Structure formats: C-alpha cells, structure tokens
C-alpha cells in the first residue's frame, strides 16, 4: 500500500509540475507575442483553462494527501493527544468524507453529461471536468485512510 501511495504522490506531483511549466511557457509566449506579433494565439486561452483545471484539482489532492490545506487548527492542536482530540479528528474526517462523496458524485454527473466541445481544439469538455471526480476520489481515499487511523486511535501525523 505504501508503494502505491508513493507512486500516486509522485505521479500527482509530476503532473502538477508539467502543468505549471506548460502554463508558464504559454503565458511567456503570449507576452512575447504581444510585443512581436508573431501569430494569433486564440488557442492559448483554451489550453490555459485546461492546464489550470488539472493543476488546481490534482494539486488540491496532493495537499489533501499530506493534510497541508489551510485550516484553523486551534482546537486540534489544543486537544492533540487526548481522547477528545481523537474524537474531533474522526468527526472532521467524517464530515470531509460526506463532502467528498457529494463532490465526487456531482462532478461525475457533470463530466458524464458534458456535451459541449472547446471552440478551438474541438475537444470534449469532459477533459476539463473529468479531473474533478478523479481528484475527489483521490481525496476521498486519503480521507478514508485518515478515518481508519483515527478509529484505531493512531494520530493522523503517523499515517
């Protein structure tokens, strides 16, 4: 399981890096093109939108894996190591799981019913929306891991 986790983490990080580098290159090319006027870059907006969607959602899943999202952690830090702290961790994981189940279901419905195409590349918008249920499922898997650890009484930092 640990190898699968490490492989998934490496793949998500690599995808985020590739998306970021491509975004940087397209924006730099667009800025240069405005000064030099080489060619039309009507395609750039579409590609930026696609890359940004994948960067955003896969990046969120990377942060979710490491529990590195911004949060107000006064109560968890105050209660760390106590029974109430473990109950709070389990409750937070449970609420996250409910939210993520709804998110995955709704984003799956959106991706599955998308029928429009992008104007320039004529690609299905499913490529734009498809990252949402994928990233949501990854986050759901990590939330289930955290819930399991919390129910077993292990601190989440050790998972």
DSSP file (Angstrom, degrees, kcal/mol; ACC not computed):
  #  RESIDUE AA STRUCTURE BP1 BP2  ACC     N-H-->O    O-->H-N    N-H-->O    O-->H-N    TCO  KAPPA ALPHA  PHI   PSI    X-CA   Y-CA   Z-CA
    1    1 A X     >        0   0    0      0, 0.0     4,-2.5     0, 0.0     5,-0.2   0.000 360.0 360.0 360.0 -38.2    0.0    0.0    0.0
    2    2 A X  H  >  +     0   0    0      1,-0.2     4,-2.6     2,-0.2     5,-0.2   0.890 360.0  50.4 -64.0 -38.9    2.8    2.3    0.8
    3    3 A X  H  > S+     0   0    0      2,-0.2     4,-2.6     1,-0.2    -1,-0.2   0.899 110.0  50.5 -65.5 -39.7    4.4    1.9   -2.6
    4    4 A X  H  > S+     0   0    0      2,-0.2     4,-2.6     1,-0.2    -2,-0.2   0.921 111.6  48.5 -62.2 -44.1    1.1    2.6   -4.3
    5    5 A X  H  X S+     0   0    0     -4,-2.5     4,-2.6     2,-0.2    -2,-0.2   0.925 113.0  46.9 -61.2 -46.5    0.7    5.8   -2.2
    6    6 A X  H  X S+     0   0    0     -4,-2.6     4,-2.4     2,-0.2    -2,-0.2   0.887 113.2  49.2 -65.4 -38.9    4.3    6.9   -3.0
    7    7 A X  H  X S+     0   0    0     -4,-2.6     4,-2.4     2,-0.2    -2,-0.2   0.914 112.2  47.7 -65.7 -43.0    3.7    6.2   -6.7
    8    8 A X  H  X S+     0   0    0     -4,-2.6     4,-2.6     2,-0.2    -2,-0.2   0.917 112.2  50.2 -63.5 -43.1    0.5    8.1   -6.8
    9    9 A X  H  X S+     0   0    0     -4,-2.6     4,-2.5     1,-0.2    -2,-0.2   0.919 111.8  47.7 -61.7 -44.0    2.1   11.0   -4.9
   10   10 A X  H  X S+     0   0    0     -4,-2.4     4,-2.6     1,-0.2    -1,-0.2   0.905 112.4  49.2 -64.8 -41.1    5.0   11.1   -7.4
   11   11 A X  H  X S+     0   0    0     -4,-2.4     4,-2.3     2,-0.2    -2,-0.2   0.907 112.2  48.0 -65.4 -41.3    2.6   10.9  -10.4
   12   12 A X  H  X S+     0   0    0     -4,-2.6     4,-2.3     2,-0.2    -2,-0.2   0.919 112.9  48.1 -65.9 -42.5    0.4   13.8   -9.0
   13   13 A X  H  X S+     0   0    0     -4,-2.5     4,-2.5    -5,-0.2    -2,-0.2   0.925 112.0  49.6 -62.8 -44.0    3.5   15.9   -8.3
   14   14 A X  H  X S+     0   0    0     -4,-2.6     4,-2.6     1,-0.2    -2,-0.2   0.907 110.5  50.2 -62.1 -42.0    4.9   15.3  -11.8
   15   15 A X  H  X S+     0   0    0     -4,-2.3     4,-2.6     1,-0.2    -1,-0.2   0.910 110.7  49.5 -63.1 -41.8    1.5   16.2  -13.4
   16   16 A X  H  X S+     0   0    0     -4,-2.3     4,-2.5     2,-0.2    -2,-0.2   0.908 111.5  49.2 -63.1 -42.0    1.4   19.4  -11.4
   17   17 A X  H  X S+     0   0    0     -4,-2.5     4,-2.7     2,-0.2     5,-0.2   0.919 111.7  48.3 -64.3 -43.9    4.9   20.3  -12.4
   18   18 A X  H  X S+     0   0    0     -4,-2.6     4,-2.6     2,-0.2     5,-0.2   0.930 112.7  48.4 -62.4 -45.5    4.2   19.6  -16.1
   19   19 A X  H  X S+     0   0    0     -4,-2.6     4,-2.5     1,-0.2    -2,-0.2   0.923 113.0  48.0 -60.8 -44.1    1.0   21.7  -15.9
   20   20 A X  H  X S+     0   0    0     -4,-2.5     4,-2.6     2,-0.2    -2,-0.2   0.915 112.4  48.2 -64.5 -43.2    2.8   24.6  -14.2
   21   21 A X  H  X S+     0   0    0     -4,-2.7     4,-2.6     2,-0.2    -1,-0.2   0.910 112.8  48.1 -64.6 -41.6    5.7   24.5  -16.7
   22   22 A X  H  X S+     0   0    0     -4,-2.6     4,-2.6     2,-0.2     5,-0.2   0.903 111.3  50.7 -65.4 -40.3    3.3   24.5  -19.6
   23   23 A X  H  X S+     0   0    0     -4,-2.5     4,-2.6    -5,-0.2     5,-0.2   0.933 111.3  48.7 -61.0 -44.9    1.3   27.3  -18.2
   24   24 A X  H  X S+     0   0    0     -4,-2.6     4,-2.6     1,-0.2     5,-0.2   0.931 112.4  48.2 -59.7 -46.2    4.5   29.3  -17.7
   25   25 A X  H  X S+     0   0    0     -4,-2.6     4,-2.6     2,-0.2    -2,-0.2   0.906 112.8  47.5 -63.8 -42.3    5.6   28.6  -21.2
   26   26 A X  H  X S+     0   0    0     -4,-2.6     4,-2.4     2,-0.2    -1,-0.2   0.919 114.0  46.4 -67.1 -42.8    2.3   29.6  -22.8
   27   27 A X  H  X S+     0   0    0     -4,-2.6     4,-2.3    -5,-0.2    -2,-0.2   0.915 113.5  49.1 -66.7 -41.3    1.9   32.8  -20.8
   28   28 A X  H  X S+     0   0    0     -4,-2.6     4,-2.5    -5,-0.2     5,-0.2   0.926 112.6  48.1 -62.0 -44.4    5.6   33.7  -21.6
   29   29 A X  H  X S+     0   0    0     -4,-2.6     4,-2.5    -5,-0.2    -2,-0.2   0.888 110.5  52.3 -62.5 -39.3    5.0   33.0  -25.3
   30   30 A X  H  X S+     0   0    0     -4,-2.4     4,-1.5     2,-0.2    -2,-0.2   0.900 109.8  48.1 -64.1 -41.6    1.8   35.1  -25.2
   31   31 A X  H  X S+     0   0    0     -4,-2.3     4,-1.2     2,-0.2     3,-0.2   0.933 113.8  46.9 -65.2 -45.8    3.6   38.0  -23.6
   32   32 A X  H  X S+     0   0    0     -4,-2.5     4,-2.6     1,-0.2     3,-0.4   0.899 109.5  55.1 -61.3 -39.6    6.4   37.8  -26.2
   33   33 A X  H  X S+     0   0    0     -4,-2.5     4,-2.8     1,-0.2    -1,-0.2   0.821 100.7  58.9 -65.1 -31.7    3.8   37.5  -29.0
   34   34 A X  H  < S+     0   0    0     -4,-1.5    -1,-0.2    -3,-0.2    -2,-0.2   0.861 112.9  39.0 -66.5 -33.9    2.1   40.7  -27.9
   35   35 A X  H  < S+     0   0    0     -4,-1.2    -2,-0.2    -3,-0.4    -1,-0.2   0.888 129.3  29.8 -80.8 -40.7    5.3   42.7  -28.4
   36   36 A X  H  < S-     0   0    0     -4,-2.6    -3,-0.2    -5,-0.1    -2,-0.2   0.766  89.2-143.6 -93.3 -28.1    6.4   40.9  -31.6
   37   37 A X     <  +     0   0    0     -4,-2.8    -3,-0.1    -5,-0.3    -4,-0.1   0.912  37.8 158.3  66.8  43.8    3.1   39.9  -33.1
   38   38 A X        -     0   0    0      1,-0.2     2,-0.3    -5,-0.2    -4,-0.1   0.967  59.9 -30.7 -63.2 -54.2    4.2   36.6  -34.5
   39   39 A X  S    S-     0   0    0     -6,-0.0     2,-0.3     0, 0.0    -1,-0.2  -0.929  73.5 -72.2-157.5 171.7    0.9   34.9  -34.8
   40   40 A X        -     0   0    0     -2,-0.3     3,-0.2     1,-0.1    -7,-0.0  -0.578  31.6-167.5 -75.8 139.0   -2.6   34.6  -33.4
   41   41 A X    >>  +     0   0    0     -2,-0.3     3,-1.4     1,-0.1     4,-0.5  -0.221  40.0 133.8-121.1  43.3   -2.7   32.8  -30.0
   42   42 A X  T 34 S+     0   0    0      1,-0.3     4,-0.5     2,-0.2     3,-0.3   0.734  71.4  60.4 -62.7 -22.5   -6.5   32.3  -29.8
   43   43 A X  T 3> S+     0   0    0      1,-0.2     4,-1.8    -3,-0.2    -1,-0.3   0.698  85.8  78.1 -76.4 -20.3   -5.8   28.7  -28.8
   44   44 A X  H <> S+     0   0    0     -3,-1.4     4,-2.9     1,-0.2     5,-0.2   0.881  87.3  55.2 -63.6 -41.2   -3.9   29.7  -25.7
   45   45 A X  H  X S+     0   0    0     -4,-0.5     4,-2.2    -3,-0.3    -1,-0.2   0.905 108.7  49.1 -59.0 -41.5   -6.9   30.6  -23.5
   46   46 A X  H  > S+     0   0    0     -4,-0.5     4,-2.0    -3,-0.2    -1,-0.2   0.925 113.9  44.3 -64.5 -45.4   -8.4   27.1  -24.1
   47   47 A X  H  X S+     0   0    0     -4,-1.8     4,-2.8     2,-0.2     5,-0.2   0.882 111.9  53.0 -69.0 -38.5   -5.1   25.3  -23.2
   48   48 A X  H  X S+     0   0    0     -4,-2.9     4,-2.7     1,-0.2     5,-0.2   0.918 108.8  51.0 -61.5 -42.9   -4.5   27.6  -20.2
   49   49 A X  H  X S+     0   0    0     -4,-2.2     4,-2.0    -5,-0.2    -2,-0.2   0.918 112.5  45.8 -60.3 -45.2   -8.0   26.8  -18.9
   50   50 A X  H  X S+     0   0    0     -4,-2.0     4,-2.0     2,-0.2    -2,-0.2   0.941 115.4  45.4 -65.1 -48.7   -7.4   23.0  -19.3
   51   51 A X  H  X S+     0   0    0     -4,-2.8     4,-2.6     1,-0.2    -2,-0.2   0.882 112.1  52.0 -63.9 -38.8   -4.0   23.0  -17.7
   52   52 A X  H  X S+     0   0    0     -4,-2.7     4,-2.8    -5,-0.2    -1,-0.2   0.892 107.4  52.4 -66.8 -38.6   -5.1   25.2  -14.8
   53   53 A X  H  X S+     0   0    0     -4,-2.0     4,-2.3    -5,-0.2     5,-0.3   0.936 113.1  43.8 -61.4 -46.1   -8.1   22.9  -14.1
   54   54 A X  H  X S+     0   0    0     -4,-2.0     4,-2.1     1,-0.2     5,-0.4   0.908 114.9  49.2 -67.4 -40.9   -5.8   19.9  -13.9
   55   55 A X  H  X S+     0   0    0     -4,-2.6     4,-1.9    -5,-0.2     5,-0.2   0.926 113.0  48.0 -62.1 -44.9   -3.2   21.8  -11.8
   56   56 A X  H  X S+     0   0    0     -4,-2.8     4,-1.9    -5,-0.2    -2,-0.2   0.946 117.9  36.8 -63.6 -51.6   -5.7   23.1   -9.4
   57   57 A X  H  X S+     0   0    0     -4,-2.3     4,-1.8     2,-0.2    -2,-0.2   0.896 120.5  44.4 -76.2 -39.9   -7.6   19.8   -8.7
   58   58 A X  H  X S+     0   0    0     -4,-2.1     4,-2.1    -5,-0.3    -1,-0.2   0.885 113.6  52.9 -70.5 -36.0   -4.6   17.5   -8.7
   59   59 A X  H  X S+     0   0    0     -4,-1.9     4,-2.3    -5,-0.4    -2,-0.2   0.894 107.3  51.8 -62.0 -39.6   -2.6   20.0   -6.6
   60   60 A X  H  X S+     0   0    0     -4,-1.9     4,-2.4     1,-0.2    -1,-0.2   0.892 108.3  51.1 -63.6 -38.8   -5.5   20.0   -4.1
   61   61 A X  H  X S+     0   0    0     -4,-1.8     4,-2.2     2,-0.2    -2,-0.2   0.880 108.1  52.8 -66.3 -37.1   -5.4   16.2   -4.0
   62   62 A X  H  X S+     0   0    0     -4,-2.1     4,-1.3     2,-0.2    -2,-0.2   0.932 112.0  45.0 -61.7 -45.3   -1.6   16.4   -3.3
   63   63 A X  H  <>S+     0   0    0     -4,-2.3     5,-2.7     1,-0.2     6,-0.4   0.883 110.6  54.4 -65.9 -37.9   -2.2   18.8   -0.5
   64   64 A X  H ><5S+     0   0    0     -4,-2.4     3,-1.2     1,-0.2    -1,-0.2   0.899 103.1  57.1 -62.5 -40.9   -5.0   16.7    0.9
   65   65 A X  H 3<5S+     0   0    0     -4,-2.2    -1,-0.2     1,-0.3    -2,-0.2   0.886 114.7  36.9 -56.5 -40.9   -2.7   13.6    1.0
   66   66 A X  T 3<5S-     0   0    0     -4,-1.3    -1,-0.3    -5,-0.1    -2,-0.2   0.349 108.5-121.9 -95.7   5.1   -0.3   15.4    3.2
   67   67 A X  T < 5 +     0   0    0     -3,-1.2    -3,-0.2    -4,-0.4    -2,-0.1   0.916  69.5 137.1  52.4  46.8   -3.0   17.3    5.2
   68   68 A X      < +     0   0    0     -5,-2.7    -4,-0.2    -6,-0.1    -1,-0.1   0.302  23.1 121.3-107.7   6.5   -1.4   20.5    4.1
   69   69 A X  S    S-     0   0    0     -6,-0.4     2,-0.1     1,-0.1    -9,-0.0  -0.350  76.6 -91.6 -66.6 152.8   -4.5   22.5    3.3
   70   70 A X        +     0   0    0     -2,-0.0     2,-0.3     2,-0.0    -1,-0.1  -0.423  61.3 157.0 -61.9 135.5   -5.1   25.7    5.1
   71   71 A X        -     0   0    0     -2,-0.1     2,-0.8    -3,-0.1     0, 0.0  -0.987  50.9-107.7-156.2 157.9   -7.2   25.2    8.2
   72   72 A X        +     0   0    0     -2,-0.3     4,-0.3     1,-0.1     3,-0.2  -0.828  41.2 174.8 -86.9 113.0   -8.0   26.7   11.6
   73   73 A X     >  +     0   0    0     -2,-0.8     4,-2.2     1,-0.2     5,-0.3   0.067  39.1 112.4-115.6  24.5   -6.2   24.3   13.8
   74   74 A X  H  > S+     0   0    0      2,-0.2     4,-2.3     1,-0.2     5,-0.2   0.957  84.8  41.7 -60.6 -50.8   -6.5   25.9   17.3
   75   75 A X  H  > S+     0   0    0      2,-0.2     4,-2.6     1,-0.2     5,-0.2   0.946 114.6  49.4 -66.6 -48.7   -8.8   23.1   18.6
   76   76 A X  H  > S+     0   0    0     -4,-0.3     4,-0.6     1,-0.2    -1,-0.2   0.907 115.3  44.8 -58.7 -39.2   -7.0   20.2   17.1
   77   77 A X  H  < S+     0   0    0     -4,-2.2     3,-0.4     2,-0.2    -1,-0.2   0.888 113.4  50.1 -70.2 -37.7   -3.7   21.4   18.4
   78   78 A X  H  < S+     0   0    0     -4,-2.3    -2,-0.2    -5,-0.3    -1,-0.2   0.887 118.9  37.7 -65.3 -38.2   -5.2   22.2   21.8
   79   79 A X  H >< S+     0   0    0     -4,-2.6     3,-2.1    -5,-0.2     6,-0.6   0.409  84.2 136.8 -95.5   2.0   -6.7   18.7   22.1
   80   80 A X  T 3< S+     0   0    0     -4,-0.6     3,-0.1    -3,-0.4    -3,-0.1  -0.202  72.2  17.4 -54.7 134.3   -3.9   16.8   20.4
   81   81 A X  T 3  S+     0   0    0      1,-0.3    -1,-0.3     2,-0.1     2,-0.2   0.418 105.3 103.8  85.8  -1.6   -3.1   13.6   22.2
   82   82 A X  S <> S-     0   0    0     -3,-2.1     4,-1.8     1,-0.1    -1,-0.3  -0.647  83.1-112.6-107.5 168.4   -6.3   13.4   24.2
   83   83 A X  H  > S+     0   0    0     -2,-0.2     4,-2.3     1,-0.2     5,-0.2   0.905 119.6  53.2 -63.7 -41.2   -9.4   11.3   23.7
   84   84 A X  H  > S+     0   0    0      1,-0.2     4,-2.5     2,-0.2    -1,-0.2   0.860 105.6  54.7 -63.1 -34.6  -11.4   14.5   22.7
   85   85 A X  H  > S+     0   0    0     -6,-0.6     4,-2.4     2,-0.2    -1,-0.2   0.901 108.2  47.8 -64.4 -41.7   -8.8   15.3   20.1
   86   86 A X  H  X S+     0   0    0     -4,-1.8     4,-2.4     2,-0.2    -2,-0.2   0.895 111.4  50.9 -66.2 -39.4   -9.2   11.8   18.5
   87   87 A X  H  X S+     0   0    0     -4,-2.3     4,-2.5     2,-0.2    -2,-0.2   0.919 110.8  49.2 -63.0 -42.6  -13.0   12.3   18.5
   88   88 A X  H  X S+     0   0    0     -4,-2.5     4,-2.6     2,-0.2    -2,-0.2   0.918 110.2  50.7 -62.1 -43.9  -12.5   15.7   16.8
   89   89 A X  H  X S+     0   0    0     -4,-2.4     4,-2.4     1,-0.2    -2,-0.2   0.920 111.9  47.2 -59.6 -44.3  -10.2   14.1   14.2
   90   90 A X  H  X S+     0   0    0     -4,-2.4     4,-2.6     2,-0.2    -1,-0.2   0.904 112.2  50.1 -65.0 -41.2  -12.7   11.4   13.5
   91   91 A X  H  X S+     0   0    0     -4,-2.5     4,-2.5     2,-0.2    -2,-0.2   0.907 111.2  48.5 -64.3 -41.8  -15.6   13.9   13.2
   92   92 A X  H  X S+     0   0    0     -4,-2.6     4,-2.4     2,-0.2    -2,-0.2   0.916 112.5  48.6 -64.9 -42.4  -13.6   16.1   10.9
   93   93 A X  H  X S+     0   0    0     -4,-2.4     4,-2.5    -5,-0.2    -2,-0.2   0.912 111.1  51.1 -62.4 -41.9  -12.7   13.1    8.7
   94   94 A X  H  X S+     0   0    0     -4,-2.6     4,-2.1     2,-0.2    -2,-0.2   0.921 110.9  47.0 -62.0 -44.6  -16.3   12.0    8.7
   95   95 A X  H  X S+     0   0    0     -4,-2.5     4,-2.3     1,-0.2    -1,-0.2   0.894 112.1  51.4 -64.2 -39.3  -17.5   15.5    7.6
   96   96 A X  H  X S+     0   0    0     -4,-2.4     4,-2.9     1,-0.2    -2,-0.2   0.897 108.2  52.0 -63.4 -40.4  -14.8   15.5    4.9
   97   97 A X  H  X S+     0   0    0     -4,-2.5     4,-2.5     2,-0.2    -2,-0.2   0.918 109.3  49.1 -64.0 -43.2  -15.9   12.2    3.6
   98   98 A X  H  X S+     0   0    0     -4,-2.1     4,-2.0     2,-0.2    -2,-0.2   0.946 113.6  47.0 -60.3 -48.0  -19.6   13.3    3.4
   99   99 A X  H  X S+     0   0    0     -4,-2.3     4,-2.5     1,-0.2    -2,-0.2   0.917 113.7  47.8 -59.1 -45.0  -18.5   16.4    1.5
  100  100 A X  H  X S+     0   0    0     -4,-2.9     4,-3.1     2,-0.2     5,-0.2   0.849 107.4  54.8 -70.2 -34.2  -16.2   14.5   -0.8
  101  101 A X  H  X S+     0   0    0     -4,-2.5     4,-2.4     2,-0.2    -1,-0.2   0.940 112.2  44.4 -62.4 -45.1  -18.8   11.8   -1.6
  102  102 A X  H  X S+     0   0    0     -4,-2.0     4,-2.8    -5,-0.2     5,-0.3   0.922 114.5  49.9 -63.3 -44.0  -21.2   14.6   -2.7
  103  103 A X  H  X S+     0   0    0     -4,-2.5     4,-2.8     2,-0.2     5,-0.3   0.932 112.2  46.4 -61.1 -47.1  -18.4   16.3   -4.7
  104  104 A X  H  X S+     0   0    0     -4,-3.1     4,-2.2     2,-0.2    -1,-0.2   0.926 114.8  47.5 -63.0 -43.9  -17.4   13.1   -6.5
  105  105 A X  H  X S+     0   0    0     -4,-2.4     4,-2.3    -5,-0.2    -2,-0.2   0.949 116.1  42.7 -62.8 -49.5  -20.9   12.3   -7.3
  106  106 A X  H  X S+     0   0    0     -4,-2.8     4,-2.3     1,-0.2    -2,-0.2   0.896 115.6  48.1 -67.3 -39.7  -21.8   15.7   -8.6
  107  107 A X  H  X S+     0   0    0     -4,-2.8     4,-2.7    -5,-0.3    26,-0.3   0.855 110.2  53.1 -70.9 -32.0  -18.6   16.2  -10.5
  108  108 A X  H  X S+     0   0    0     -4,-2.2     4,-3.0    -5,-0.3     5,-0.2   0.927 109.2  49.1 -63.9 -44.1  -19.0   12.8  -12.1
  109  109 A X  H  X S+     0   0    0     -4,-2.3     4,-1.9     2,-0.2    -2,-0.2   0.916 112.0  49.0 -60.6 -43.1  -22.5   13.8  -13.2
  110  110 A X  H  X S+     0   0    0     -4,-2.3     4,-0.8     2,-0.2    -2,-0.2   0.939 114.9  43.7 -61.7 -47.8  -21.1   17.0  -14.7
  111  111 A X  H >< S+     0   0    0     -4,-2.7     3,-0.5    18,-0.2    -2,-0.2   0.900 113.9  50.5 -66.0 -40.5  -18.3   15.2  -16.5
  112  112 A X  H 3< S+     0   0    0     -4,-3.0    -1,-0.2     1,-0.2    -2,-0.2   0.836 115.5  41.2 -68.8 -32.0  -20.6   12.4  -17.7
  113  113 A X  H 3< S+     0   0    0     -4,-1.9     2,-0.3    -5,-0.2    -1,-0.2   0.463  81.6 121.8 -97.1  -1.0  -23.2   14.8  -19.1
  114  114 A X    <<  +     0   0    0     -4,-0.8    12,-0.2    -3,-0.5    -3,-0.0  -0.448  26.8 165.0 -64.3 125.0  -20.9   17.3  -20.7
  115  115 A X        +     0   0    0     -2,-0.3    -1,-0.2    10,-0.1     2,-0.1   0.472  38.4  98.4-121.4  -5.3  -21.7   17.5  -24.3
  116  116 A X        -     0   0    0      8,-0.0     9,-2.4     1,-0.0     2,-0.3  -0.466  58.0-143.1 -86.4 159.4  -20.1   20.7  -25.5
  117  117 A X  B     -A  124   0A   0      7,-0.2     7,-0.2    -2,-0.1     2,-0.2  -0.815  26.6 -98.0-115.8 156.9  -16.7   21.0  -27.2
  118  118 A X     >  -     0   0    0      5,-3.1     4,-1.0    -2,-0.3    -1,-0.0  -0.494  33.5-128.3 -71.4 145.5  -14.0   23.5  -26.9
  119  119 A X  T  4 S+     0   0    0     -2,-0.2    -1,-0.1     2,-0.1   -76,-0.1   0.855  97.6  32.2 -68.6 -35.4  -14.2   26.1  -29.7
  120  120 A X  T  4 S+     0   0    0    -78,-0.1    -1,-0.1     1,-0.1   -77,-0.1   0.947 131.2  26.5 -89.2 -53.7  -10.6   26.0  -31.0
  121  121 A X  T  4 S-     0   0    0    -78,-0.1    -2,-0.1     2,-0.1     3,-0.1   0.587  92.2-135.1 -87.2 -10.7   -9.4   22.4  -30.5
  122  122 A X     <  +     0   0    0     -4,-1.0     2,-0.3     1,-0.2    -3,-0.1   0.843  50.5 153.7  55.7  36.7  -12.9   20.8  -30.7
  123  123 A X        -     0   0    0      1,-0.1    -5,-3.1     2,-0.0    -1,-0.2  -0.697  52.1-100.3 -91.0 148.5  -12.1   18.7  -27.6
  124  124 A X  B >   -A  117   0A   0     -2,-0.3     3,-1.7    -7,-0.2     4,-0.3  -0.414  22.1-129.3 -64.9 140.4  -14.9   17.5  -25.4
  125  125 A X  T >> S+     0   0    0     -9,-2.4     4,-2.4     1,-0.3     3,-0.7   0.560  98.2  88.2 -67.6  -6.9  -15.2   19.5  -22.2
  126  126 A X  H 3> S+     0   0    0    -10,-0.3     4,-2.5     1,-0.2    -1,-0.3   0.815  80.9  59.9 -59.6 -29.2  -15.1   16.1  -20.4
  127  127 A X  H <4 S+     0   0    0     -3,-1.7     4,-0.4     2,-0.2    -1,-0.2   0.833 107.9  44.2 -68.0 -31.4  -11.4   16.6  -20.4
  128  128 A X  H <4 S+     0   0    0     -3,-0.7     3,-0.4    -4,-0.3    -2,-0.2   0.913 122.7  35.6 -75.2 -45.5  -11.8   19.8  -18.4
  129  129 A X  H >X S+     0   0    0     -4,-2.4     3,-1.3     1,-0.2     4,-0.7   0.709 100.2  77.9 -84.1 -21.2  -14.4   18.4  -16.0
  130  130 A X  H 3X S+     0   0    0     -4,-2.5     4,-1.2     1,-0.3    -1,-0.2   0.745  83.6  64.4 -64.1 -24.9  -13.0   14.8  -15.7
  131  131 A X  H 3> S+     0   0    0     -3,-0.4     4,-2.9    -4,-0.4     5,-0.3   0.794  91.2  67.6 -69.1 -26.5  -10.3   15.9  -13.3
  132  132 A X  H <> S+     0   0    0     -3,-1.3     4,-2.5    -4,-0.2     5,-0.2   0.952 103.5  38.8 -65.2 -52.0  -12.8   16.8  -10.7
  133  133 A X  H  X S+     0   0    0     -4,-0.7     4,-2.3   -26,-0.3    -1,-0.2   0.851 116.8  54.0 -67.4 -29.3  -14.1   13.3   -9.9
  134  134 A X  H  X S+     0   0    0     -4,-1.2     4,-2.0     2,-0.2    -2,-0.2   0.965 113.3  40.2 -65.4 -51.6  -10.6   11.9  -10.2
  135  135 A X  H  X S+     0   0    0     -4,-2.9     4,-2.6     1,-0.2     5,-0.2   0.891 115.2  53.3 -64.8 -39.2   -9.1   14.3   -7.7
  136  136 A X  H  X S+     0   0    0     -4,-2.5     4,-2.4    -5,-0.3    -1,-0.2   0.895 108.2  49.9 -62.4 -40.3  -12.2   14.0   -5.5
  137  137 A X  H  X S+     0   0    0     -4,-2.3     4,-2.3     2,-0.2    -1,-0.2   0.889 110.4  50.3 -66.3 -38.6  -11.8   10.2   -5.4
  138  138 A X  H  X S+     0   0    0     -4,-2.0     4,-2.1     2,-0.2    -2,-0.2   0.940 112.4  46.5 -63.1 -46.2   -8.2   10.5   -4.5
  139  139 A X  H  X S+     0   0    0     -4,-2.6     4,-2.1     1,-0.2    -2,-0.2   0.876 110.8  53.4 -64.0 -36.7   -9.0   12.9   -1.7
  140  140 A X  H  X S+     0   0    0     -4,-2.4     4,-2.4     2,-0.2    -1,-0.2   0.910 107.0  52.0 -63.4 -42.2  -11.8   10.5   -0.6
  141  141 A X  H  X S+     0   0    0     -4,-2.3     4,-1.9     1,-0.2    -2,-0.2   0.911 111.2  46.5 -60.6 -43.1   -9.4    7.6   -0.4
  142  142 A X  H  X S+     0   0    0     -4,-2.1     4,-2.2     2,-0.2    -1,-0.2   0.842 110.4  53.4 -70.3 -31.9   -7.0    9.6    1.7
  143  143 A X  H  X S+     0   0    0     -4,-2.1     4,-2.6     2,-0.2    -2,-0.2   0.892 107.7  50.6 -67.8 -38.4   -9.9   10.7    4.0
  144  144 A X  H  X S+     0   0    0     -4,-2.4     4,-2.6     2,-0.2    -2,-0.2   0.890 109.0  52.4 -64.8 -38.3  -10.9    7.1    4.5
  145  145 A X  H  X S+     0   0    0     -4,-1.9     4,-2.3     2,-0.2    -2,-0.2   0.933 111.3  46.4 -59.3 -46.4   -7.2    6.4    5.4
  146  146 A X  H  X S+     0   0    0     -4,-2.2     4,-2.5     2,-0.2    -2,-0.2   0.885 111.3  51.5 -65.8 -38.7   -7.3    9.1    7.9
  147  147 A X  H  X S+     0   0    0     -4,-2.6     4,-2.7     2,-0.2     5,-0.2   0.928 109.7  49.9 -62.9 -44.4  -10.7    8.0    9.3
  148  148 A X  H  X S+     0   0    0     -4,-2.6     4,-1.6     1,-0.2    -2,-0.2   0.917 111.9  47.8 -60.1 -44.1   -9.3    4.4    9.7
  149  149 A X  H  <>S+     0   0    0     -4,-2.3     5,-2.4     1,-0.2     4,-0.3   0.911 112.3  49.7 -63.6 -41.7   -6.3    5.7   11.5
  150  150 A X  H ><5S+     0   0    0     -4,-2.5     3,-1.0     1,-0.2    -2,-0.2   0.885 109.3  50.8 -65.4 -38.9   -8.4    7.9   13.8
  151  151 A X  H 3<5S+     0   0    0     -4,-2.7    -1,-0.2     1,-0.3    -2,-0.2   0.803 108.6  52.7 -69.2 -28.0  -10.7    5.0   14.6
  152  152 A X  T 3<5S-     0   0    0     -4,-1.6    -1,-0.3    -5,-0.2    -2,-0.2   0.483 119.1-113.0 -84.5  -2.3   -7.7    2.9   15.5
  153  153 A X  T < 5S+     0   0    0     -3,-1.0     2,-0.3    -4,-0.3    -3,-0.2   0.582  70.1 138.8  84.9   9.5   -6.5    5.6   17.8
  154  154 A X      < -     0   0    0     -5,-2.4    -1,-0.3    -6,-0.2    -2,-0.1  -0.689  59.5-110.1 -87.8 140.0   -3.4    6.5   15.8
  155  155 A X    >   -     0   0    0     -2,-0.3     3,-1.6     1,-0.1     4,-0.3  -0.411  24.1-124.5 -64.2 144.4   -2.5   10.2   15.4
  156  156 A X  G >  S+     0   0    0      1,-0.3     3,-1.4     2,-0.2    -1,-0.1   0.769 106.3  69.2 -64.4 -25.3   -3.1   11.4   11.9
  157  157 A X  G 3  S+     0   0    0      1,-0.3    -1,-0.3     2,-0.1    -2,-0.0   0.733  96.3  55.2 -65.0 -21.0    0.6   12.6   11.7
  158  158 A X  G <         0   0    0     -3,-1.6    -1,-0.3     1,-0.2    -2,-0.2   0.537 360.0 360.0 -90.8  -6.5    1.7    8.9   11.7
  159  159 A X    <         0   0    0     -3,-1.4    -1,-0.2    -4,-0.3    -2,-0.1   0.496 360.0 360.0 -78.2 360.0   -0.4    7.8    8.7
